[in-house]
Amino acid sequence: MTAKNNLVQAPPFEVDRALKKLGADLRTARLRRNLTVDATAAKIGTGRRAILDAEKGKVSTQIGVYAGLLWAYGLIDRLGDSADPRFDEEGQRLALIQDRVHARSPKGLDNDF
């Protein structure tokens, strides 16, 4: 029995909205390039259902499908910049407070006296 994925069942509003916009934008990019769903699926090596699900912005669609579509349309460079630390204002503020190289779990109590 597989575990229930709450993100797929009830994604946060912002996640759902962003994926729906991405899907609509990918569909627009495909149509502007005059590509069919089948031709696009063949180009990235997947089935037409995966393309249609991505264009609907389904949360359950694998990120590889989204990345493949961006690649097929010549837009892949934008994916690499999506989490660029230079544009992470909150992360930069937090780094000023506590400059860390690695995230670490707090250690338990030490019995060495």
SVG drawing of the C-alpha trace seen along z (x, -y; Angstrom):
<svg xmlns="http://www.w3.org/2000/svg" viewBox="-7 -40 41 42">
<polyline fill="none" stroke="black" stroke-width="0.4" points="0.0,0.0 1.4,-3.4 1.4,-6.4 -1.0,-9.2 0.7,-12.2 -1.0,-15.3 0.7,-17.6 -1.1,-15.8 -4.4,-15.5 -4.6,-19.1 -1.7,-21.3 -1.2,-24.8 -3.1,-27.4 0.1,-29.1 1.5,-25.8 -1.7,-25.0 -1.9,-28.4 1.8,-28.4 1.5,-25.0 -1.7,-26.0 0.0,-29.1 3.0,-27.1 0.8,-24.6 -1.1,-27.3 2.2,-28.9 3.6,-25.6 0.4,-25.1 0.8,-28.5 4.4,-27.9 3.5,-24.6 0.8,-26.2 3.0,-29.1 5.5,-26.6 2.7,-24.8 3.5,-21.5 1.0,-18.8 0.7,-17.0 1.9,-13.8 4.9,-15.5 5.9,-17.1 5.5,-13.8 7.7,-12.0 10.3,-14.8 10.7,-14.4 10.1,-10.7 6.8,-10.5 3.2,-9.9 0.5,-12.4 -1.2,-12.0 1.9,-13.4 1.8,-16.4 -1.9,-17.0 -1.5,-16.7 1.4,-19.1 -0.6,-21.6 -3.4,-21.4 -0.9,-22.0 -1.5,-18.8 0.6,-18.5 1.1,-14.8 3.0,-15.4 6.7,-14.6 9.0,-17.5 11.0,-15.8 8.0,-16.3 7.9,-20.0 11.7,-20.2 11.4,-18.3 8.7,-20.6 10.8,-23.7 13.7,-22.1 11.6,-21.3 10.5,-24.9 14.0,-26.4 13.1,-27.7 15.1,-25.3 17.5,-28.0 14.7,-29.6 14.2,-26.4 17.8,-26.6 17.3,-30.1 14.1,-29.4 15.8,-28.8 18.9,-30.9 20.3,-32.1 20.9,-35.6 17.1,-36.1 16.3,-34.5 15.7,-37.7 14.5,-35.9 17.4,-33.4 19.8,-36.3 18.3,-38.0 18.5,-34.8 22.1,-34.3 23.1,-37.7 21.6,-36.6 23.4,-33.2 26.0,-32.4 25.9,-28.6 27.6,-26.4 25.6,-23.3 22.2,-22.6 22.7,-20.5 20.4,-18.9 21.0,-19.9 23.1,-17.4 21.6,-15.6 23.0,-15.9 26.5,-14.7 27.3,-12.6 31.0,-13.4 31.8,-15.4"/>
</svg>
